[in-house]
Amino acid sequence: MKKTETVPSAEERNDQVIERVWEVVEPVVRSEGMEIIEVEYRRESIGWVLRIFVDQERGVTVEDCARISQVVGDLLDVADIIRNPYNLEVSSPGLNRPLRKREHFEKCLGKVVEIKMVVPLSNRRNFKGNLREVGEDGVKIECEGRLFELSFSNMDRARLLYFESQ
């Protein structure tokens, strides 16, 4: 019997690109005294866009973004991770920053966050409320007077809602 290989979906290929970019770029960004907050790779009206959000304690300036963009752009050209033409954007995560790592959630304890789950929990996928606890495997968020335990492995995306209050 002949083994058949499945062709990855477009979403799986995009996830693979994001994972590979993260692996290659993170050490360089870290050596510049910054951390990667999020990496996005998607098709938009202008074509393919690779967006890298970086941050550091003192905040990120336009000059920081330009410097990281130059270094990362050169690195990605050499690594040849992305085969098709794309636009590289390096920016600050902004006030409503994405939350990807446990450490990101820990910095937002007591603040309002928005989390979208892959698989529904209690017949809902979207949660907006006060972040009460961060554990090894997930978080506890208070929404509408109820406490929900949300696992990191089931999160599609999460972000801080800076101007929201609970």
N, C-alpha and C positions, 0 to 999 in steps of 0.2 A: 504494500500500500504506500502510495506517495504522500509525503507530508506536505500539507498546504500551509502557506503562510498567509496570515490575514494582513491586509493593508490598513495601517492606522488611519483613523478618521482625521478630518481637518483639525478638530479640537484636540485630539491626542497629539498630532504633529505640533500644534501651537504650544501645548504643554511641554513637549519635549524640548522645543526651542527655548522656552522660558527657563526650564530647569538647567539646560546647558549654558545659557547666557549667565544665569545666576552663579553657576560653578566657576566659570571662567573669569567673570568680572568682579565677584565679591572680594577676592584677595587684593586686587588692585585698588578698589574703592576703600577698603579697610586700611591699606597702606597710606592712603591720602588723609586718614583721620576721620573717615565718614563710614556710615553704614547704609546698606541698601535696605529700603523699607518695602519696596514692591517692584516687580518687573511685569510689564504688560506687553503683549505682542498681538496685534489685531489688525484686521483690514478696516480701513476707514475711507472716507471719500477721496482723500489725497493719495491713497495706496496703503501699503503696509507700514505700520508704525511700531517701533520698539521704544517703549517708554520706560525709563528707569528713574525711580524716585529715590533720592538720597537725603540723608539728614546727618546732623552732628549737633553736639551740645549747644554751641553758640548760634545755631541756625545756618541756613544755606543762602549764600549770595548768588547773584547772577554770574559773577566771576568764578565762583566755585563750580557752578553748573557747566560753564564753558570749559573750564579746565578738565573736569571729569569727562565731559563729552568728547573732548579731543583724545584723551588717553584711552577711553573705552572704545571709541570709534576705531582707532588704530589697532587695538587689541582684537576687536571683533573681525576686522578685515583680515588679520593674520590667521585667526582661529577658523575663519570660514564656516561659521555655524549656520548663518542664514544665507541661503542660496539665491533668493530673489531680491530685487531692489527694495530698500526700506528707508524710512526716515527715522533717525535716532533723536529722541528727545530726552534730556536729562533735566529733572526739576526737583524742587522741594515737594514734599508730600502735602503741604498746605495745612490749614487748620483742621479740616475734616479728613485727617490722615487715615490711610488704610492700616489695618491691624492684621499682621500676618504671623508674627512669632509670639510665643508666650510672653517674652520680654515686653513686646509692644502693649499687650493687654495689661501687664503689671503696671506700666506707667499710667494707665487710664483707670485704675481702680477708683470707684466712687463717681465716675463720670458717665455720661449718657453715650451709649454705643448703639450701632445698628448692625445686626448680624443676619445674613441670609444663609439658610441651611440647604444642603443638597437634598437630603431626605427629610420630609416633614416630621415634626415632633408635636404631638398633641394637635394634629390637623393644621399645623401652620409651619411655614418656612421662614417667615420674616419676623424678627424680634427687634424691638427698640425699647431700651430701658436702661436702668442704672446697673453698671457692672459692679457686682457685689463681691465676687471671689474669683481668683485665678488658681487653678490647680495644674497638675502635671498633664492631664488629658483633656482639660476643657475649662469652661467658665460657668459661673452662676450669674444670671442676669435677672433683675426684677422688672417684670413687665406687667402693667395693669394690675398691680397688687399681688401678683403671683411670682414665685421664684422658679426659674427654669434652668436645668443643667444642660449645657450645650457642649458637645465634644468637638475638639479641634478637627478631628478626622472627618466630621460631617459638615464642616463650615465651607460654604462656597466663597463667601467674602464677608469682611467685617470692616467697620470704620468708626472712628470717633466722630461724634456729632458735637463739635465745639460750642456752638451757640445754642444748643438745646439744654433745657434744664428739666429735672424731674422733681 
